[in-house]
Amino acid sequence: MKNSTSVSANWMWLVPAFFLVASASVAFAKTPKKSTASNQQKPEAILSAAKKLADAKAWSVQAHVTAKKDMKISGIIFGKDFDLTIETIDGTTRQIALGDKSWSSDDGGKSWKESKEIDRRFYYLMHTPIKYSANEKIPPFAAVGTEKLGDESLLHIRFIAPDKITYEGDRANYWIAVQDRQSPVIHRFLGPMGFENNYVTDQVDYTPVADEHPIVPPPGNPHAQAAPPGPEALLMAAMKKMSTGVWSVNGTVAFKKTIKLHGLLSGEDFDLTMERVKPNAPMRGIVIKDKAWVCSDGETWHAGTPDDRLLYNWAHTPIMTGRLEPAFENVGTEQRDGQTWLHIRLKVAEAKADPKELPQYWLVLDSQGQAQYIGHAEMPMMSQGSVLHCSFDYAPATEKIAPPPLGPPVDDKVYGFNDIEQHKFDWKGKIVRVEVTPKLLESKQIGEDTYRAFLKDTATPNHYGVVEFPHDALVKLGFLKKIVSGTHAWEQLEKIGALGRTEGEPVSFYVQVIPIREKPAARAVAVGAKLIRDADGSVSYTW
């Protein structure tokens, strides 16, 4: 992450982002009351007083740090001493620092090793938000409102910045108990922090500790010990197992309309079909490593781009491994086809939270109670600036993801539109190479992502024909400078600055021949401009 902007973009896009938003927001009352604290004392003055009080106390901390690798941090801090447990996707470490000595354990406290230098990186994430300095000039904060945390009312204040809020946590936020004006108490911080030369989003909950000796040498204060892992540990284990092998997926994505989606997932490869609103007109996409194919009409294939991953993001994000999951809670178990399914749901503080608005999973367990895979997932998801609701079934698949059945060209010759018409039934479903002049005579949008081009071939002096192209293929081949919707003759395209090259070397590409009936001309569907012959004898086409 290079800056806070990139952090916010990632934070809002991925499901872990939604988890953090949900767990942070529903912990408080949904409708904050307008605060009157600003009429009596400036928020920054309250914050300064709260920091001064915090400086002399021991604090139990519970934190979620959103970073390149998310972290959960828990334990106790007291001045410069600390006893913290740091959990990441790679494992768990417990660190104790007392005076000029420090120890660490990577096996849950079974063994400890003394460190020559104190690693304070994680301590700073916990301590910096409440660090007090008599010389510190706290910048202006705004009172957002009074919000409930359990039975306690907290004043929510936010750093005043000139730019608009992009997400909750893109600037410093504090929740402070101010019932006793002389002793305000910080209970939560949420905002950006520096960590290893990057910006991270730091959310820390603080609770006062009354222990006489809060930090002690190993084995440490039992009150600082991290809570045992919840069902989120089973969830992460299931996600890791599903990062390999082939998995079937079948479900829906609901926004303004409900879209059905099914197919296969295997790591970053996929074969997915989206049933469109129009009957019998599915859109299917296949990506295998750096090769991609798209079928927009249920019949013909053309070369796609491996970066077009919208369908994959919908289906894969719920099972994506490599992230540290927030706390989940058990809802119950059920038997399905002789298997035990464990139903878990994101854990939130508000009992009245709508379960439909919370991520939930059904994990398939073995006889030992270990997670085998995710059988079903339901959750809201951010996609292209909108909140969608996804519901997917997953299961191990016996099939493999394979390229579409596009064979090699009929031969190495270059053909024209008249040749296609003469041989359309002999070449049904087959691939031929076509060469045309570079000038596009007309462009017509005939589908959501398909364009029909009127072109002149080079095989005969005056033979013209139409070819169907996907997405931005006309731009990639130089016929257009930009994608243009609607129908436009070359004169109109030139007038709006969209017409591409009009003279020079001819342009060649490969088309699949789709005969309709005896009299109408056959459809010529462009599948790519370059032929790739793989070592295993298979072929593919790219632009």
BELLINHU-V144305 format. One record per residue. N is the residue number from 1. PHI is phi in radians with two decimals (* if undefined). PSI is psi as a letter, one per 20 degrees, with the letter a starting at -180 (NA if undefined). Layout:
n:N phi:PHI psi:PSI
n:N phi:PHI psi:PSI
This chain:
n:1 phi:* psi:p
n:2 phi:-1.58 psi:h
n:3 phi:-2.72 psi:r
n:4 phi:-1.20 psi:h
n:5 phi:-1.14 psi:g
n:6 phi:-1.14 psi:h
n:7 phi:-1.06 psi:g
n:8 phi:-1.15 psi:h
n:9 phi:-1.09 psi:g
n:10 phi:-1.13 psi:h
n:11 phi:-1.11 psi:h
n:12 phi:-1.47 psi:i
n:13 phi:-1.50 psi:g
n:14 phi:-1.51 psi:q
n:15 phi:-1.04 psi:h
n:16 phi:-0.97 psi:h
n:17 phi:-1.07 psi:g
n:18 phi:-1.10 psi:h
n:19 phi:-0.98 psi:g
n:20 phi:-1.17 psi:g
n:21 phi:-1.07 psi:g
n:22 phi:-1.13 psi:g
n:23 phi:-1.17 psi:h
n:24 phi:-1.34 psi:h
n:25 phi:-1.39 psi:g
n:26 phi:-1.35 psi:i
n:27 phi:-1.18 psi:h
n:28 phi:-1.86 psi:r
n:29 phi:-1.06 psi:q
n:30 phi:-1.22 psi:h
n:31 phi:-2.01 psi:n
n:32 phi:-1.17 psi:q
n:33 phi:-1.52 psi:q
n:34 phi:-1.10 psi:p
n:35 phi:-1.49 psi:q
n:36 phi:-1.84 psi:j
n:37 phi:-1.11 psi:h
n:38 phi:-1.13 psi:h
n:39 phi:-1.28 psi:h
n:40 phi:-1.84 psi:h
n:41 phi:-2.65 psi:p
n:42 phi:-1.15 psi:q
n:43 phi:-0.99 psi:h
n:44 phi:-1.18 psi:h
n:45 phi:-1.23 psi:h
n:46 phi:-1.10 psi:g
n:47 phi:-1.09 psi:g
n:48 phi:-1.07 psi:g
n:49 phi:-1.16 psi:h
n:50 phi:-1.18 psi:h
n:51 phi:-1.11 psi:g
n:52 phi:-1.09 psi:g
n:53 phi:-1.19 psi:g
n:54 phi:-1.15 psi:h
n:55 phi:-1.07 psi:h
n:56 phi:-1.76 psi:j
n:57 phi:-2.02 psi:r
n:58 phi:-1.63 psi:q
n:59 phi:-2.32 psi:p
n:60 phi:-1.43 psi:p
n:61 phi:-2.15 psi:q
n:62 phi:-2.33 psi:o
n:63 phi:-2.36 psi:q
n:64 phi:-2.19 psi:p
n:65 phi:-1.94 psi:o
n:66 phi:-1.57 psi:o
n:67 phi:-2.54 psi:a
n:68 phi:-0.98 psi:g
n:69 phi:-2.12 psi:o
n:70 phi:-1.06 psi:q
n:71 phi:-2.35 psi:q
n:72 phi:-1.94 psi:p
n:73 phi:-2.22 psi:p
n:74 phi:-2.52 psi:r
n:75 phi:2.48 psi:b
n:76 phi:-2.33 psi:p
n:77 phi:-2.14 psi:q
n:78 phi:-2.63 psi:o
n:79 phi:1.11 psi:c
n:80 phi:-1.65 psi:i
n:81 phi:-1.59 psi:q
n:82 phi:-2.77 psi:q
n:83 phi:-2.41 psi:n
n:84 phi:-2.18 psi:q
n:85 phi:-1.94 psi:p
n:86 phi:-1.96 psi:o
n:87 phi:-1.96 psi:p
n:88 phi:-2.25 psi:r
n:89 phi:-1.13 psi:h
n:90 phi:-1.52 psi:i
n:91 phi:2.59 psi:a
n:92 phi:-2.18 psi:p
n:93 phi:-2.29 psi:p
n:94 phi:-1.98 psi:p
n:95 phi:-2.14 psi:p
n:96 phi:-2.19 psi:p
n:97 phi:-2.23 psi:p
n:98 phi:-2.40 psi:o
n:99 phi:1.14 psi:c
n:100 phi:-1.74 psi:j
n:101 phi:-2.01 psi:q
n:102 phi:-2.62 psi:q
n:103 phi:-2.42 psi:q
n:104 phi:-2.53 psi:q
n:105 phi:-2.43 psi:p
n:106 phi:-1.90 psi:j
n:107 phi:-2.19 psi:k
n:108 phi:1.30 psi:k
n:109 phi:1.56 psi:j
n:110 phi:-1.22 psi:h
n:111 phi:-2.45 psi:q
n:112 phi:-2.29 psi:q
n:113 phi:-2.25 psi:p
n:114 phi:-1.44 psi:p
n:115 phi:-1.77 psi:q
n:116 phi:-1.27 psi:h
n:117 phi:-2.11 psi:q
n:118 phi:-1.44 psi:p
n:119 phi:-1.50 psi:o
n:120 phi:-1.82 psi:j
n:121 phi:-1.01 psi:g
n:122 phi:-1.39 psi:h
n:123 phi:-1.05 psi:g
n:124 phi:-1.08 psi:h
n:125 phi:-1.09 psi:h
n:126 phi:-1.49 psi:h
n:127 phi:-1.59 psi:h
n:128 phi:-0.99 psi:g
n:129 phi:-1.07 psi:h
n:130 phi:-1.99 psi:j
n:131 phi:-1.14 psi:p
n:132 phi:-1.92 psi:p
n:133 phi:-2.44 psi:p
n:134 phi:-1.09 psi:h
n:135 phi:-1.61 psi:i
n:136 phi:-1.25 psi:p
n:137 phi:-1.81 psi:o
n:138 phi:-1.32 psi:p
n:139 phi:-1.20 psi:r
n:140 phi:-1.10 psi:p
n:141 phi:-2.11 psi:q
n:142 phi:-1.95 psi:q
n:143 phi:-1.40 psi:o
n:144 phi:-1.41 psi:g
n:145 phi:2.85 psi:r
n:146 phi:-1.81 psi:p
n:147 phi:-2.21 psi:q
n:148 phi:-1.63 psi:p
n:149 phi:-2.17 psi:o
n:150 phi:1.17 psi:c
n:151 phi:-1.68 psi:j
n:152 phi:-1.85 psi:p
n:153 phi:-1.62 psi:p
n:154 phi:-2.11 psi:q
n:155 phi:-1.50 psi:p
n:156 phi:-1.66 psi:o
n:157 phi:-2.10 psi:q
n:158 phi:-2.38 psi:p
n:159 phi:-1.03 psi:p
n:160 phi:-1.50 psi:o
n:161 phi:-2.22 psi:q
n:162 phi:-1.25 psi:h
n:163 phi:-1.47 psi:q
n:164 phi:-1.23 psi:q
n:165 phi:-1.26 psi:p
n:166 phi:-1.67 psi:h
n:167 phi:-2.83 psi:q
n:168 phi:-1.20 psi:o
n:169 phi:2.11 psi:j
n:170 phi:-1.40 psi:i
n:171 phi:-2.59 psi:r
n:172 phi:-1.16 psi:p
n:173 phi:-2.23 psi:q
n:174 phi:-2.28 psi:q
n:175 phi:-2.05 psi:o
n:176 phi:-2.22 psi:p
n:177 phi:-1.42 psi:p
n:178 phi:-2.16 psi:k
n:179 phi:-1.03 psi:g
n:180 phi:-1.74 psi:o
n:181 phi:-1.06 psi:h
n:182 phi:-1.44 psi:i
n:183 phi:-2.41 psi:m
n:184 phi:-1.16 psi:q
n:185 phi:-2.17 psi:p
n:186 phi:-1.36 psi:p
n:187 phi:-1.93 psi:h
n:188 phi:-2.70 psi:q
n:189 phi:-2.20 psi:p
n:190 phi:-2.50 psi:o
n:191 phi:3.06 psi:r
n:192 phi:-1.34 psi:q
n:193 phi:-2.47 psi:q
n:194 phi:-1.54 psi:p
n:195 phi:-2.61 psi:o
n:196 phi:0.90 psi:l
n:197 phi:1.13 psi:k
n:198 phi:-2.32 psi:r
n:199 phi:-1.59 psi:p
n:200 phi:-2.25 psi:r
n:201 phi:-1.74 psi:o
n:202 phi:-1.94 psi:o
n:203 phi:-2.09 psi:o
n:204 phi:-2.22 psi:p
n:205 phi:-1.80 psi:p
n:206 phi:-2.05 psi:p
n:207 phi:-2.33 psi:p
n:208 phi:-1.07 psi:q
n:209 phi:-1.98 psi:p
n:210 phi:-1.74 psi:j
n:211 phi:-1.04 psi:p
n:212 phi:-1.15 psi:h
n:213 phi:-2.18 psi:n
n:214 phi:-1.19 psi:h
n:215 phi:-2.01 psi:p
n:216 phi:-2.33 psi:q
n:217 phi:-1.09 psi:r
n:218 phi:-0.94 psi:q
n:219 phi:-1.41 psi:j
n:220 phi:1.55 psi:r
n:221 phi:-1.32 psi:p
n:222 phi:-1.04 psi:h
n:223 phi:-1.23 psi:i
n:224 phi:-1.59 psi:i
n:225 phi:-1.17 psi:p
n:226 phi:-1.14 psi:q
n:227 phi:-1.11 psi:q
n:228 phi:-1.05 psi:q
n:229 phi:-1.10 psi:q
n:230 phi:-1.61 psi:a
n:231 phi:-1.13 psi:i
n:232 phi:-1.09 psi:h
n:233 phi:-1.15 psi:g
n:234 phi:-1.14 psi:h
n:235 phi:-1.08 psi:g
n:236 phi:-1.14 psi:h
n:237 phi:-1.13 psi:g
n:238 phi:-1.14 psi:g
n:239 phi:-1.07 psi:g
n:240 phi:-1.11 psi:g
n:241 phi:-1.14 psi:h
n:242 phi:-1.42 psi:j
n:243 phi:-1.36 psi:i
n:244 phi:-2.16 psi:r
n:245 phi:1.43 psi:a
n:246 phi:-1.98 psi:p
n:247 phi:-2.25 psi:p
n:248 phi:-1.46 psi:q
n:249 phi:-2.36 psi:p
n:250 phi:-2.65 psi:p
n:251 phi:-3.13 psi:b
n:252 phi:-2.37 psi:q
n:253 phi:-2.17 psi:p
n:254 phi:-1.98 psi:p
n:255 phi:-2.37 psi:d
n:256 phi:-1.30 psi:h
n:257 phi:-2.28 psi:r
n:258 phi:-1.69 psi:p
n:259 phi:-1.93 psi:p
n:260 phi:-1.55 psi:p
n:261 phi:-2.45 psi:p
n:262 phi:-2.66 psi:r
n:263 phi:2.65 psi:b
n:264 phi:-2.24 psi:q
n:265 phi:-2.22 psi:q
n:266 phi:-2.65 psi:n
n:267 phi:1.08 psi:c
n:268 phi:-1.66 psi:i
n:269 phi:-1.57 psi:q
n:270 phi:-2.77 psi:q
n:271 phi:-2.42 psi:n
n:272 phi:-2.22 psi:q
n:273 phi:-2.12 psi:p
n:274 phi:-1.86 psi:o
n:275 phi:-1.36 psi:o
n:276 phi:-1.36 psi:r
n:277 phi:-1.14 psi:h
n:278 phi:-1.22 psi:p
n:279 phi:-1.12 psi:q
n:280 phi:1.03 psi:k
n:281 phi:-2.34 psi:m
n:282 phi:-1.34 psi:q
n:283 phi:-2.00 psi:p
n:284 phi:-2.11 psi:p
n:285 phi:-2.25 psi:p
n:286 phi:-2.21 psi:p
n:287 phi:-2.27 psi:p
n:288 phi:-2.25 psi:o
n:289 phi:0.98 psi:d
n:290 phi:-1.76 psi:j
n:291 phi:-1.98 psi:q
n:292 phi:-2.52 psi:q
n:293 phi:-2.41 psi:q
n:294 phi:-2.33 psi:p
n:295 phi:-2.13 psi:o
n:296 phi:-1.81 psi:i
n:297 phi:-2.12 psi:j
n:298 phi:1.39 psi:j
n:299 phi:-2.38 psi:g
n:300 phi:-1.90 psi:q
n:301 phi:-2.02 psi:q
n:302 phi:-2.50 psi:r
n:303 phi:-1.16 psi:p
n:304 phi:-2.03 psi:a
n:305 phi:-2.14 psi:p
n:306 phi:-1.15 psi:i
n:307 phi:-1.45 psi:i
n:308 phi:-1.45 psi:n
n:309 phi:-2.16 psi:k
n:310 phi:-1.06 psi:g
n:311 phi:-1.07 psi:g
n:312 phi:-1.09 psi:g
n:313 phi:-1.06 psi:g
n:314 phi:-1.06 psi:g
n:315 phi:-1.39 psi:h
n:316 phi:-1.63 psi:h
n:317 phi:-0.95 psi:g
n:318 phi:-1.06 psi:h
n:319 phi:-1.94 psi:j
n:320 phi:-1.19 psi:p
n:321 phi:-1.57 psi:r
n:322 phi:1.67 psi:j
n:323 phi:-2.18 psi:q
n:324 phi:-1.58 psi:o
n:325 phi:-1.38 psi:q
n:326 phi:-1.27 psi:a
n:327 phi:-1.20 psi:p
n:328 phi:-2.03 psi:r
n:329 phi:-2.24 psi:q
n:330 phi:-1.28 psi:p
n:331 phi:-1.78 psi:h
n:332 phi:2.82 psi:r
n:333 phi:-2.08 psi:q
n:334 phi:-2.62 psi:q
n:335 phi:-1.79 psi:p
n:336 phi:-2.33 psi:o
n:337 phi:0.90 psi:l
n:338 phi:1.39 psi:j
n:339 phi:-1.91 psi:q
n:340 phi:-1.63 psi:p
n:341 phi:-1.93 psi:p
n:342 phi:-1.74 psi:p
n:343 phi:-1.64 psi:p
n:344 phi:-2.20 psi:q
n:345 phi:-2.50 psi:q
n:346 phi:-0.94 psi:p
n:347 phi:-1.50 psi:p
n:348 phi:-2.30 psi:r
n:349 phi:-1.36 psi:h
n:350 phi:-1.49 psi:o
n:351 phi:-1.14 psi:h
n:352 phi:-1.59 psi:j
n:353 phi:-1.08 psi:p
n:354 phi:-1.22 psi:o
n:355 phi:-1.00 psi:h
n:356 phi:-1.17 psi:h
n:357 phi:-1.60 psi:j
n:358 phi:-1.96 psi:q
n:359 phi:-1.06 psi:p
n:360 phi:-2.54 psi:q
n:361 phi:-2.31 psi:q
n:362 phi:-2.08 psi:o
n:363 phi:-1.69 psi:p
n:364 phi:-1.51 psi:p
n:365 phi:-1.84 psi:q
n:366 phi:-1.57 psi:a
n:367 phi:-1.17 psi:i
n:368 phi:-1.61 psi:j
n:369 phi:1.46 psi:j
n:370 phi:-1.60 psi:q
n:371 phi:-1.28 psi:p
n:372 phi:-1.68 psi:g
n:373 phi:-2.95 psi:r
n:374 phi:-1.54 psi:o
n:375 phi:-1.51 psi:h
n:376 phi:-2.72 psi:q
n:377 phi:-2.47 psi:q
n:378 phi:-2.37 psi:p
n:379 phi:-2.97 psi:q
n:380 phi:-1.37 psi:q
n:381 phi:-2.58 psi:p
n:382 phi:-1.45 psi:p
n:383 phi:-2.61 psi:o
n:384 phi:0.94 psi:l
n:385 phi:1.43 psi:j
n:386 phi:-2.17 psi:q
n:387 phi:-1.67 psi:o
n:388 phi:-1.87 psi:q
n:389 phi:-2.02 psi:p
n:390 phi:-1.89 psi:q
n:391 phi:-2.46 psi:o
n:392 phi:-2.31 psi:q
n:393 phi:-1.77 psi:q
n:394 phi:-2.23 psi:q
n:395 phi:-2.80 psi:q
n:396 phi:-1.06 psi:q
n:397 phi:-2.00 psi:q
n:398 phi:-1.61 psi:h
n:399 phi:-1.32 psi:r
n:400 phi:-1.97 psi:q
n:401 phi:-1.37 psi:p
n:402 phi:-2.25 psi:q
n:403 phi:-1.10 psi:q
n:404 phi:-1.17 psi:q
n:405 phi:-1.34 psi:m
n:406 phi:-1.75 psi:o
n:407 phi:-1.50 psi:a
n:408 phi:-1.27 psi:r
n:409 phi:-1.05 psi:q
n:410 phi:-1.07 psi:h
n:411 phi:-2.90 psi:a
n:412 phi:-1.63 psi:j
n:413 phi:-1.35 psi:r
n:414 phi:-1.83 psi:p
n:415 phi:-2.10 psi:r
n:416 phi:-2.06 psi:a
n:417 phi:-1.20 psi:h
n:418 phi:-1.18 psi:h
n:419 phi:-1.08 psi:g
n:420 phi:-1.08 psi:g
n:421 phi:-1.16 psi:h
n:422 phi:-1.21 psi:h
n:423 phi:-2.04 psi:k
n:424 phi:-1.06 psi:h
n:425 phi:-1.43 psi:h
n:426 phi:-1.20 psi:h
n:427 phi:-1.72 psi:j
n:428 phi:-0.95 psi:p
n:429 phi:1.35 psi:i
n:430 phi:-1.64 psi:r
n:431 phi:-1.93 psi:p
n:432 phi:-2.32 psi:q
n:433 phi:-1.67 psi:p
n:434 phi:-2.08 psi:q
n:435 phi:-2.18 psi:p
n:436 phi:-2.32 psi:r
n:437 phi:-1.28 psi:q
n:438 phi:-1.30 psi:i
n:439 phi:-1.49 psi:p
n:440 phi:-1.43 psi:p
n:441 phi:-1.50 psi:h
n:442 phi:-2.77 psi:q
n:443 phi:-2.16 psi:p
n:444 phi:-2.38 psi:p
n:445 phi:-1.38 psi:p
n:446 phi:-2.05 psi:i
n:447 phi:-2.80 psi:a
n:448 phi:-1.05 psi:h
n:449 phi:-2.47 psi:k
n:450 phi:-2.29 psi:q
n:451 phi:-2.31 psi:p
n:452 phi:-1.83 psi:p
n:453 phi:-1.92 psi:p
n:454 phi:-1.70 psi:o
n:455 phi:-2.35 psi:r
n:456 phi:-1.99 psi:p
n:457 phi:-1.48 psi:r
n:458 phi:-1.79 psi:i
n:459 phi:-1.30 psi:h
n:460 phi:-2.31 psi:q
n:461 phi:-1.05 psi:g
n:462 phi:-2.43 psi:m
n:463 phi:-2.18 psi:p
n:464 phi:-2.07 psi:r
n:465 phi:-2.87 psi:r
n:466 phi:-2.05 psi:q
n:467 phi:-2.32 psi:p
n:468 phi:-1.62 psi:p
n:469 phi:-2.10 psi:q
n:470 phi:-1.52 psi:q
n:471 phi:0.70 psi:d
n:472 phi:-1.80 psi:k
n:473 phi:-1.08 psi:h
n:474 phi:-1.12 psi:h
n:475 phi:-1.31 psi:g
n:476 phi:-1.08 psi:h
n:477 phi:-1.50 psi:i
n:478 phi:1.60 psi:j
n:479 phi:-1.23 psi:h
n:480 phi:-2.21 psi:q
n:481 phi:-1.56 psi:h
n:482 phi:-2.73 psi:q
n:483 phi:-1.22 psi:p
n:484 phi:-2.26 psi:p
n:485 phi:-1.43 psi:r
n:486 phi:1.46 psi:a
n:487 phi:-2.02 psi:p
n:488 phi:-2.52 psi:p
n:489 phi:-1.31 psi:r
n:490 phi:-1.09 psi:h
n:491 phi:-1.13 psi:g
n:492 phi:-1.19 psi:h
n:493 phi:-1.09 psi:h
n:494 phi:-1.16 psi:h
n:495 phi:-1.13 psi:h
n:496 phi:-1.62 psi:j
n:497 phi:1.30 psi:k
n:498 phi:-1.84 psi:i
n:499 phi:-1.22 psi:p
n:500 phi:-1.54 psi:b
n:501 phi:-1.15 psi:p
n:502 phi:-2.07 psi:i
n:503 phi:-2.60 psi:r
n:504 phi:1.89 psi:b
n:505 phi:-1.09 psi:q
n:506 phi:-1.18 psi:r
n:507 phi:-2.02 psi:p
n:508 phi:-2.09 psi:q
n:509 phi:-2.81 psi:r
n:510 phi:-1.87 psi:p
n:511 phi:-2.23 psi:q
n:512 phi:-1.69 psi:p
n:513 phi:-1.60 psi:p
n:514 phi:-2.16 psi:n
n:515 phi:-1.22 psi:q
n:516 phi:-1.77 psi:f
n:517 phi:-2.46 psi:a
n:518 phi:-1.11 psi:g
n:519 phi:-1.51 psi:g
n:520 phi:-1.07 psi:q
n:521 phi:-1.14 psi:q
n:522 phi:-1.20 psi:q
n:523 phi:-1.31 psi:p
n:524 phi:-2.02 psi:o
n:525 phi:-1.89 psi:o
n:526 phi:-1.17 psi:p
n:527 phi:-1.98 psi:i
n:528 phi:2.81 psi:r
n:529 phi:-1.90 psi:i
n:530 phi:-2.18 psi:p
n:531 phi:-1.75 psi:p
n:532 phi:-2.07 psi:p
n:533 phi:-1.82 psi:o
n:534 phi:-1.49 psi:r
n:535 phi:-1.11 psi:h
n:536 phi:-1.46 psi:j
n:537 phi:1.66 psi:i
n:538 phi:-1.36 psi:r
n:539 phi:-2.23 psi:q
n:540 phi:-2.57 psi:r
n:541 phi:-2.23 psi:p
n:542 phi:-2.32 psi:r
n:543 phi:-1.69 psi:NA
